[in-house]
Structures are given as C-alpha cells and as structure tokens.
C-alpha cells in the first residue's frame, strides 16, 4: 500500500540514532567522585520485546512530555533506562494510544485507516521502556560499577588561593615511595574486587607542581594495569596557570586528559581564582587553554558557580562552546576552609536564572555532545543511578602521605593508609565518616519523579546543610527547576545531529 499524499511519517528518535561523533556524553565528574553507574560497555539497542497479538501494553505512568518546538516533543521516562526520545505529533499520537491497556492490533485500529508506522513506533517505544506489558513493574536497570576511581593528591601546594577550596595549603608533596605504594594499592583493590578499569585523578593543590612524580606514577600504573588486563584512564586536574608546551606534549603522549578550572571570563574568574599574591590568573589560564587546543589536546573545563560569579556563567559557557570544549557546571560546596567567605553562598532563584541564561547559549551553539552529564552539578541525566557519586562504593582518595579517605571534600578525615592490603575495603566498611545512602533511603526523595537521576545530590553538601545524610539535597529546588530545560536541550541536539546519519528520514 502506498502512502496517501500529505500523510507524514512518525518520528521516534533516540540517542541510538546518533553517529559516534554525535554520541559522546562527558560526565561532569572530573573534580568529583565519578558516578557509580558509569558504564564501560558500548551502547547497543535493547532486544525486541516478546510481543504477541494478545499482549496488552500501556504507557509508563511517569513519562514526562516536553514541547521542544514546532511539532516535536521530548519524552522521558524517569523510571526507565532508555534515555530521552524525540517524537513528532504523529509519533506522539501513536504513543498516547497506550494511555490505557491495549494490544498492538487495538492501537492500530484506534486511529485512521492508514497506520503504516504503528509497528515501528511500537518497536522503538517498547525497547526503550516507554510502553510496557500490563502488570509489569517498571524500574531502571542500574549499571554495575566496573570502574574504580582514585583521587591521588600528589601535592598540597598551590599557586592560587581560591576561596572555595577545601584544602589547607602547605608545601608538602607526595614522594616517590608513597606514590608508587598508592598506585599499587589501587590496582590491588581493582583486581580483588573485579573492576575492569581504573581511573586516576592526579590532583592537589596544583598537581602540575609535582608533575615529574605524576608522570612517573602514570608509567607505573600503565605497567601494573597492563599486567592484570585492566584498562587505565587518567586526568590531570589543574588550575591551568602553568602548563608548559613540553608538559602538554607529555600528557598527550600518555593519554592523560586535562581538566582546567575556569570560573569566568577576566574579572569573573579572578574574583575567585587569584594568585597567592592576589594578582589575576585569567590571562595565564587562557594561554594554557589555547596551548592545549593548538597542541591537539583540548581540555575539559570545570566551572564552579558561586554567588561571586553566577552573573557571568553564560559568558564562560560561550567561551567553551566557541572553542568546541566540553565543560561541567559545579555548584559551590560549603566546607571548613571556605567558611570565612560567606559571600560565596548562592541564592536559589539567582542560580536558576543564571543556569537558564547559560542554557540559552547552549541552545544557540548546540554541541554534538550531550550536555546531560555535565550541566546539572551532581544531578546528571545520562543514566539512572541509586547514588549520585561513587563515595563509599568505587571511589578512593589518597592524600600526599598515603592516607586513605572516602571523599576529597573531606580529605583530612582518613581511615588508614595505602600500606593496608585493600584500601577500597576500608572505604566500603566505614560507618563513621561521610555516608552515601541510596536515594530510596532519603527522606523527600523516595517518591520524586527525578529520584534515580538526581539521586539526592552530594552527600557532603546535604550533611553540612542539614546534619543528615538521609534527606534530600538542599539543591533539590534547583534541580527540579532546570531538568525540563536541560532535557529540551537534549531533544534539540538529537534533532540537529540525527541528520548527520539520516535518522530523521521517517518524516516526509
């Protein structure tokens, strides 16, 4: 049967329709504990459902619909695992036939006589969990953690004096013997607990001030992980004021990514990231970013938002996108060192307004990579999680003396040292220091639509604000306000970049 003139085809577009170049989704975790759900497996289409003509299907009761412009809508199932999808009005109409339990045959006959796309829509929406058999309880498929992340605090020294930093600065640095013992302990834990990969975050202080040790440790880590068949990933967390061309070339040759902290343009950055002398650091950071790009090793930018710089957020996001750089937005976290700077604490309405302004820049300059993992602080929307980070699960912090901590935000609260047989086990067994309960254990989160994506936010931030770990984040109102806007951005991105592979061919 041929299609009648003027009849449009349905669109059900998901992330699986994007090319590899349009699929990358950076996690905003380079200055934090990586998500416990970070997957190392390639994305593949879920298998087709076991659908018979008598099976009754119904739409997910928590599916959110967001208009993204024209006749296109974004659907998101917060208790599913398929991510957002984009549909046009025709596809939406077919989806809405499952608001009550129906068979596929009944869904076909419920509309006009000609329904050429019913099977196509049914197949996609069922695979992605937007419709499900009647009686089936929907819940996310939580990815099993296969990546052990370790924060290596290679020095306590720093040439900047950022008011929100949680480190009590000193000249003390990690030496070679402690560094090698730290790497060996991390690999031991990875092998013992069956991890497929290790991610090292070389941090401080300013880690580049001890770059010779950093490079030596990475070579040692490469040898050990290769011996055990474990993949190795690494990132240098840097303030970016003093990375020489020679060091950049070495980092590139060793495949060590670089994260640069950039909190604004010119004065907006210098307000909270000055040199120890008080002089501005932005010109030096900008020079380093340019060097990294020119030498083929572009950095990831980490943007920390406080009351001092929120008004310039859109400008620094534009700076990143103009240079095709990935970035992450991080909300200021109160800590003992920052307590003397009360002007850092942001106000909820101002934060929401600045985020939405930045989202406007992202919409204007839509990147090929998804922003869902990097613009929402700890509340990323890449994949469902029971916890917002890996603290207490698959994350270890090691300070310059080789002592083990659970979170870099509380690096001075230690449990033992790397000379213990298994530092990860120290972290997992602790019931005294920072706790990171599952979102279903948090008051105010259990019945929230966004519970498996926000996951209750940063545990340390929540505890400092409330004195409890088992309650919702103080940033809850911000997350809820910006989630729909963030999902809309993803829908627009999918529409734009699906054309690269001809995926939007269903529409005449």
For each residue, the residues with C-beta under 8 A, 3 or more apart:
1: 114 116
2:
3: 7 9 114 116 508
4: 7 114
5:
6:
7: 3 4 114 508
8: 88 90 507 508
9: 3 90 116 117 506 507 508
10: 87 88 90 91 94 117 120 121 506
11: 72 86 87 88 90 91 504 506 507
12: 85 86 87 91 120 121 124 125 506
13: 17 85 86 87 494 495 498 503 504
14: 17 82 83 84 85 86 124 128 494
15: 18 23 43 83 84 370 494
16: 43 45
17: 13 14 494 498 501 503
18: 15 22 23 494 497 498 500 501 503
19: 22 23 497 500 501
20: 23 24
21: 24 368 500
22: 18 19 368 369 493 497 498 500 501
23: 15 18 19 20 43 369 370
24: 20 21 368 369 370
25: 369 370 372 373 382
26: 300 326 328 369 373 374
27: 30 34 35 38 328 373 374 380 382
28: 32 302 328 329 330 373 374 375 376 377 380
29: 32 33 34 35 38 328 389
30: 27 201 235 237 257 259 300 302 328
31: 237 259 261 302 304 328 330
32: 28 29 330 378 389 458
33: 29 149 151 389 390 391 395 407 408
34: 27 29 38 147 149 199 389 390 394 395
35: 27 29 38 380 382 383 385 388 389 390
36: 145 385 386 387 389 390 393 394
37: 142 143 145 383 384 385 386
38: 27 29 34 35 143 145 147
39: 143 146 383
40: 146 147 196 197 231
41: 143
42:
43: 15 16 23
44:
45: 16 127
46: 82 127 128 129
47: 127
48: 51 123 126 127
49: 123 126 127 133
50:
51: 48 55 57 104 122 126
52: 55
53: 103 104 105
54: 103
55: 51 52 103 104 133
56: 101 102 103 133 134
57: 51 98 101 102 103 104 107 122 126 131 132 133 134
58: 98 99 100 101 102 131 132 133 134
59: 63 95 96 98 99 130 131
60: 63 77 79 80 129 130 131 132 138
61:
62: 77 78 79 138 449
63: 59 60 75 76 77 130
64: 75 76 77 78 449 484 487
65: 73 74 75 92
66: 73 74 75 76 484 487 488 491
67: 72 73
68: 72 73 74 86 488 491 492 495
69: 72 492
70:
71: 88 89
72: 11 67 68 69 86 87 88 491 495
73: 65 66 67 68 86 87 88 89 92 491
74: 65 66 68 84 85 86 87 487 488 490 491
75: 63 64 65 66 84 85 86 87 92 95 130
76: 63 64 66 83 84 85 487
77: 60 62 63 64 80 82 128 129 130 138
78: 62 64 384 449 450 451 452 453
79: 60 62 138 139 140 384 452
80: 60 77 128 129 130 138 140 384
81: 129 140 141 383 384
82: 14 46 77 85 127 128 129 130
83: 14 15 76 128 382 383
84: 14 15 74 75 76 381 487 490 491 494
85: 12 13 14 74 75 76 82 124 125 128 130
86: 11 12 13 14 68 72 73 74 75 491 494 495
87: 10 11 12 13 72 73 74 75 91 92 95
88: 8 10 11 71 72 73 91 92 507
89: 71 73 92 93
90: 8 9 10 11 93 94 117
91: 10 11 12 87 88 94 95 117 121
92: 65 73 75 87 88 89 95 96
93: 89 90 96 97 111
94: 10 90 91 97 107 111 115 117 118 121 122
95: 59 75 87 91 92 98 121 125 130 131
96: 59 92 93 99
97: 93 94 102 107 110 111
98: 57 58 59 95 101 102 107 125 131
99: 58 59 96
100: 58
101: 56 57 58 98 134
102: 56 57 58 97 98 106 107 110
103: 53 54 55 56 57 106 107
104: 51 53 55 57 107 108 118 119 122
105: 53 108 109
106: 102 103 109 110
107: 57 94 97 98 102 103 104 110 118 122
108: 104 105 111 115 118
109: 105 106
110: 97 102 106 107
111: 93 94 97 108 115
112: 115
113:
114: 1 3 4 7
115: 94 108 111 112 118
116: 1 3 9
117: 9 10 90 91 94 120 121 506
118: 94 104 107 108 115 121 122
119: 104 122 123
120: 10 12 117 123 124 506
121: 10 12 91 94 95 117 118 124 125
122: 51 57 94 104 107 118 119 125 126 131
123: 48 49 119 120 126 127
124: 12 14 85 120 121 127 128
125: 12 85 95 98 121 122 128 130 131
126: 48 49 51 57 122 123 129 130 131 132
127: 45 46 47 48 49 82 123 124
128: 14 46 77 80 82 83 85 124 125
129: 46 60 77 80 81 82 126 132 138
130: 59 60 63 75 77 80 82 85 95 125 126
131: 57 58 59 60 95 98 122 125 126
132: 57 58 60 126 129 136 138
133: 49 55 56 57 58 136
134: 56 57 58 101
135:
136: 132 133
137:
138: 60 62 77 79 80 129 132
139: 79
140: 79 80 81 384 452
141: 81 384
142: 37 384 385 386
143: 37 38 39 41 383
144:
145: 36 37 38 195 390 393 394
146: 39 40 195 196 197
147: 34 38 40 195 196 197 198 199 233 394
148: 186 189 190 193 195 197 198 199 394 395 396 424
149: 33 34 198 199 201 390 394 395 396
150: 182 186 198 199 200 201 395 396 397 398
151: 33 201 203 395 396 397 398 408
152: 174 179 182 183 200 201 202 203 217 398
153: 156 174 203 204 205 397 398 399 400 408 411
154: 173 174 179 202 203 204 205 207 210 213 214 217 400
155: 158 172 173 174 204 205 206 207 209 210 400
156: 153 167 168 169 170 171 172 173 204 205 399 400
157: 169 170 171 172 173 204 205 206 209 210
158: 155 161 165 167 169 204 205 206 209 239 276
159: 206 209 239 241 242 275 276
160: 206 239 241 273 274 275 276 281
161: 158 165 169 274 275 276 278
162: 165 239 261 272 273
163: 272 338 340 341 344
164: 272 304 306 332 333 335 338 341 344
165: 158 161 162 169 337 338
166: 333 335 336 337 338 408 409 410 411
167: 156 158 204 205 337 411
168: 156 337 412
169: 156 157 158 161 165 205
170: 156 157
171: 156 157
172: 155 156 157 400 401
173: 154 155 156 157 205 209 210 213 400
174: 152 153 154 155 178 179 182 210 213 400 401 402
175: 178 179 213
176: 179 180 213 216
177: 180 181
178: 174 175 181 182 400 401 402 418
179: 152 154 174 175 176 182 183 213 216 217 220
180: 176 177 183 184 217 220
181: 177 178 184 185 402 418 419
182: 150 152 174 178 179 185 186 217 398 402 418
183: 152 179 180 186 187 200 217 220 221 224
184: 180 181 187 188 220 224 418
185: 181 182 188 189 398 418 419 420 422 423
186: 148 150 182 183 189 190 198 200 221 396 398 423
187: 183 184 190 191 198 221 224 225 228 230
188: 184 185 191 192 421 422
189: 148 185 186 192 193 195 396 422 423 424 425
190: 148 186 187 193 195 197 198 225 228 230
191: 187 188 194 195 228 230
192: 188 189 422 424 425
193: 148 189 190 424
194: 191
195: 145 146 147 148 189 190 191 198 230 394
196: 40 146 147 230 231
197: 40 146 147 148 190 230 231 232 233
198: 147 148 149 150 186 187 190 195 221 225 230 231 232 233
199: 34 147 148 149 150 232 233 234 235
200: 150 152 183 186 217 218 221 232 233 234 235
201: 30 149 150 151 152 234 235 237
202: 152 154 207 214 217 218 234 235 236 237 256
203: 151 152 153 154 207 237 408
204: 153 154 155 156 157 158 167 207 209 210 237
205: 153 154 155 156 157 158 167 169 173 209
206: 155 157 158 159 160 209 238 239 241 242
207: 154 155 202 203 204 210 211 214 236 237 238
208: 211 214 236 238 242 243 247
209: 155 157 158 159 173 204 205 206 242
210: 154 155 157 173 174 204 207 213 214
211: 207 208 214 215 247
212: 215 216
213: 154 173 174 175 176 179 210 216 217
214: 154 202 207 208 210 211 217 218 236
215: 211 212 218 219 250 254
216: 176 179 212 213 219 220
217: 152 154 179 180 182 183 200 202 213 214 220 221
218: 200 202 214 215 221 222 234 254 256
219: 215 216 222 223 254
220: 179 180 183 184 216 217 223 224
221: 183 186 187 198 200 217 218 224 225 232 234
222: 218 219 225 226 232 254
223: 219 220 226 227
224: 183 184 187 220 221 227 228
225: 187 190 198 221 222 228 230 231 232
226: 222 223 229 230 232
227: 223 224
228: 187 190 191 224 225
229: 226
230: 187 190 191 195 196 197 198 225 226
231: 40 196 197 198 225
232: 197 198 199 200 221 222 225 226
233: 147 197 198 199 200 257
234: 199 200 201 202 218 221 254 255 256 257
235: 30 199 200 201 202 256 257 258 259 300
236: 202 207 208 214 251 256 257 258 259
237: 30 31 201 202 203 204 207 259 261 302
238: 206 207 208 243 258 259 260 261 288
239: 158 159 160 162 206 260 261 273 281 285
240: 243 260 261 262 284 285 288 289 299
241: 159 160 206 275 281 284 285 288
242: 159 206 208 209 284 288
243: 208 238 240 247 248 251 258 288 291 292
244: 247 248
245: 248 249 291 295
246: 249 250
247: 208 211 243 244 250 251
248: 243 244 245 251 252 258 291 292 295 297
249: 245 246 252 253 295
250: 215 246 247 253 254
251: 236 243 247 248 254 256 258 297
252: 248 249 255 256 295 296 297
253: 249 250
254: 215 218 219 222 234 250 251
255: 234 252
256: 202 218 234 235 236 251 252
257: 30 233 234 235 236 299 300
258: 235 236 238 243 248 251 292 297 299 300
259: 30 31 235 236 237 238 299 300 301 302
260: 238 239 240 285 288 289 292 299 300 301 302
261: 31 162 237 238 239 240 273 285 301 302 303 304
262: 240 269 285 289 301 302 303 316 319 320
263: 268 269 271 272 273 303 304 305 306 309 316
264: 267 268 269 270 271 272 282 303 309 312 313 315 316
265: 268 269 282 312 315 316 319
266: 269 270 280 282
267: 264 270 271 280 282
268: 263 264 265 271 308 309 311 312 315 316
269: 262 263 264 265 266 272 273 280 281 282 285 309 316
270: 264 266 267 273 274 280 281 282
271: 263 264 267 268 274 308 309
272: 162 163 164 263 264 269 304 306 308 309 344
273: 160 162 239 261 263 269 270 281 282 285
274: 160 161 270 271 277 278 279 280 281
275: 159 160 161 241 278 279 280 281
276: 158 159 160 161
277: 274
278: 161 274 275
279: 274 275
280: 266 267 269 270 274 275 283
281: 160 239 241 269 270 273 274 275 284 285
282: 264 265 266 267 269 270 273 285 286
283: 280 286 287
284: 240 241 242 281 287 288
285: 239 240 241 260 261 262 269 273 281 282 288 289
286: 282 283 289 290
287: 283 284 290 291
288: 238 240 241 242 243 260 284 285 291 292
289: 240 260 262 285 286 292 293 299 301 323 325
290: 286 287 293 294
291: 243 245 248 287 288 294 295
292: 243 248 258 260 288 289 295 297 298 299
293: 289 290 296 297 298 299 323 325
294: 290 291
295: 245 248 249 252 291 292
296: 252 293
297: 248 251 252 258 292 293
298: 292 293 323 324 325
299: 240 257 258 259 260 289 292 293 325
300: 26 30 235 257 258 259 260 325 326 327 328
301: 259 260 261 262 289 316 320 325 326 327 328
302: 28 30 31 237 259 260 261 262 327 328 330
303: 261 262 263 264 313 316 317 320 327 328 329 330
304: 31 164 261 263 272 330 331 332
305: 263 309 310 313 329 330 331 332 346 351 354
306: 164 263 272 309 310 332 344 345 346
307: 310 332 343 344 345 346 347 350
308: 268 271 272 343 344
309: 263 264 268 269 271 272 305 306 312 313
310: 305 306 307 313 346 350 351 354
311: 268 354
312: 264 265 268 309 315 316
313: 264 303 305 309 310 316 317 329 354 355 357 358
314: 317 318 354 357 358 360 361
315: 264 265 268 312 318 319
316: 262 263 264 265 268 269 301 303 312 313 319 320 327
317: 303 313 314 320 321 327 358 361 362
318: 314 315 321 322 361 365
319: 262 265 315 316 322 323
320: 262 301 303 316 317 323 325 326 327
321: 317 318 324 325 361 362 365 367
322: 318 319 365
323: 289 293 298 319 320
324: 298 321 367
325: 289 293 298 299 300 301 320 321
326: 26 300 301 320 367 369 374
327: 300 301 302 303 316 317 320 374
328: 26 27 28 29 30 31 300 301 302 303 374 375
329: 28 303 305 313 355 358 374 375 376 377
330: 28 31 32 302 303 304 305 333 377
331: 304 305 346 351 377 461 475 478
332: 164 304 305 306 307 338 344 345 346
333: 164 166 330 409 458 460 461 464
334: 338 339 344 345 461 464 465
335: 164 166 338 339 409 460 464
336: 166 339
337: 165 166 167 168 340
338: 163 164 165 166 332 334 335 341 344
339: 334 335 336
340: 163 337
341: 163 164 338 344
342: 345
343: 307 308
344: 163 164 272 306 307 308 332 334 338 341
345: 306 307 332 334 342
346: 305 306 307 310 331 332 350 351
347: 307 350 351
348: 351 352 477 478
349: 352 353
350: 307 310 346 347 353 354
351: 305 310 331 346 347 348 354 355 478
352: 348 349 355 356 478 481 482
353: 349 350 356 357
354: 305 310 311 313 314 350 351 357 358
355: 313 329 351 352 358 359 375 478 482 485
356: 352 353 359 360 482 485
357: 313 314 353 354 360 361
358: 313 314 317 329 354 355 361 362 375
359: 355 356 362 363 375 482 485 486 489
360: 314 356 357 363 364
361: 314 317 318 321 357 358 364 365
362: 317 321 358 359 365 366 367 371 375 489
363: 359 360 366 489 492
364: 360 361
365: 318 321 322 361 362
366: 362 363 489 492 493 496 497
367: 321 324 326 362 371 493
368: 21 22 24 493 497
369: 22 23 24 25 26 326
370: 15 23 24 25 373 382 490 493
371: 362 367 374 375 486 489 490 493
372: 25 375 376 380 381 382 486 487 490
373: 25 26 27 28 370 376 380 381 382
374: 26 27 28 326 327 328 329 371 380
375: 28 328 329 355 358 359 362 371 372 486
376: 28 329 372 373 379 380 381 479 482 483 486
377: 28 329 330 331 457 458 475 478 479
378: 32 388 389 454 455 457 458 473
379: 376 388 450 453 454 455 457 473 475 479 483
380: 27 28 35 372 373 374 376 453
381: 84 372 373 376 453 483 486 487 490
382: 25 27 35 83 370 372 373
383: 35 37 39 81 83 143
384: 37 78 79 80 81 140 141 142 452 453
385: 35 36 37 142 388 439 452 453 455
386: 36 37 142 438 439 440 452 455
387: 36 390 391 392 393 436 437 438 439 455 456
388: 35 378 379 385 436 439 454 455 456 457 458 459
389: 29 32 33 34 35 36 378 395 436 458 459
390: 33 34 35 36 145 149 387 393 394 395
391: 33 387 395 406 407 434 436 459
392: 387 395 406 427 428 430 434 435 436
393: 36 145 387 390 428 436
394: 34 36 145 147 148 149 195 390 424
395: 33 34 148 149 150 151 389 390 391 392 406 407 427
396: 148 149 150 151 186 189 404 423 424 427
397: 150 151 153 404 405 406 407 408 411
398: 150 151 152 153 182 185 186 402 403 404 405 418 423
399: 153 156 402 403 405 411 412 414
400: 153 154 155 156 172 173 174 178
401: 172 174 178 417
402: 174 178 181 182 398 399 417 418 419
403: 398 399 414 415 416 417 418
404: 396 397 398 414 415 416 417 418 420 423 426 427
405: 397 398 399 408 410 411 412 413 414 415 433
406: 391 392 395 397 410 413 415 427 430 433 434
407: 33 391 395 397 410 411 433 434 459 460
408: 33 151 153 166 203 397 405 411
409: 166 333 335 434 460
410: 166 405 406 407 413 433 434 460
411: 153 166 167 397 399 405 407 408 414
412: 168 399 405
413: 405 406 410 433 434
414: 399 403 404 405 411 417
415: 403 404 405 406 426 427 430 433
416: 403 404 420 423 426
417: 401 402 403 404 414 420 423
418: 178 181 182 184 185 398 402 403 404 423
419: 181 185 402
420: 185 404 416 417 423 426
421: 188 425
422: 185 188 189 192 425 426
423: 185 186 189 396 398 404 416 417 418 420 426 427
424: 148 189 192 193 394 396 427 428
425: 189 192 421 422 428 429
426: 404 415 416 420 422 423 429 430
427: 392 395 396 404 406 415 423 424 430
428: 392 393 424 425
429: 425 426
430: 392 406 415 426 427 433
431: 435
432:
433: 405 406 407 410 413 415 430
434: 391 392 406 407 409 410 413 459 460 463 469
435: 392 431 459 469
436: 387 388 389 391 392 393 459 469
437: 387 441 442 456 459 469 470
438: 386 387 441 442
439: 385 386 387 388 442 445 446 451 452 454 455 456
440: 386 445 446 451
441: 437 438 470
442: 437 438 439 445 446 456 470 471 472
443: 446 470 471 472
444: 448 471 472 476
445: 439 440 442 448 451 454 456 471 472
446: 439 440 442 443 451
447: 451
448: 444 445 451 454 472
449: 62 64 78
450: 78 379 453 454 479 480 483
451: 78 439 440 445 446 447 448 454 455 456
452: 78 79 140 384 385 386 439 455
453: 78 379 380 381 384 385 450 483
454: 378 379 388 439 445 448 450 451 457 473 476 479
455: 378 379 385 386 387 388 439 451 452
456: 387 388 437 439 442 445 451 459 462 471 472 473
457: 377 378 379 388 454 461 462 472 473 474 475 476 479
458: 32 333 377 378 388 389 461 462 473
459: 388 389 391 407 434 435 436 437 456 462 463 469
460: 333 335 407 409 410 434 463 464
461: 331 333 334 457 458 464 465 473 474 475
462: 456 457 458 459 465 466 468 469 471 472 473 474
463: 434 459 460 466 467 468 469
464: 333 334 335 460 461
465: 334 461 462 474
466: 462 463 471 474
467: 463
468: 462 463 471
469: 434 435 436 437 459 462 463
470: 437 441 442 443
471: 442 443 444 445 456 462 466 468
472: 442 443 444 445 448 456 457 462 476
473: 378 379 454 456 457 458 461 462 476 479
474: 457 461 462 465 466
475: 331 377 379 457 461 478 479
476: 444 454 457 472 473 479 480
477: 348 480 481
478: 331 348 351 352 355 377 475 481 482
479: 376 377 379 450 454 457 473 475 476 482 483
480: 450 476 477 483
481: 352 477 478 485
482: 352 355 356 359 376 478 479 485 486
483: 376 379 381 450 453 479 480 486 487
484: 64 66 487 488
485: 355 356 359 481 482 488 489
486: 359 371 372 375 376 381 482 483 489 490
487: 64 66 74 76 84 372 381 483 484 490 491
488: 66 68 74 484 485 491 492
489: 359 362 363 366 371 485 486 492 493
490: 74 84 370 371 372 381 486 487 493 494
491: 66 68 72 73 74 84 86 487 488 494 495
492: 68 69 363 366 488 489 495 496
493: 22 366 367 368 370 371 489 490 496 497
494: 13 14 15 17 18 84 86 490 491 497 498
495: 13 68 72 86 491 492 498 499 504
496: 366 492 493 499
497: 18 19 22 366 368 493 494 500
498: 13 17 18 22 494 495 501 503 504
499: 495 496 502 503 504
500: 18 19 21 22 497
501: 17 18 19 22 498
502: 499 505
503: 13 17 18 498 499
504: 11 13 495 498 499 507
505: 502
506: 9 10 11 12 117 120
507: 8 9 11 88 504
508: 3 7 8 9
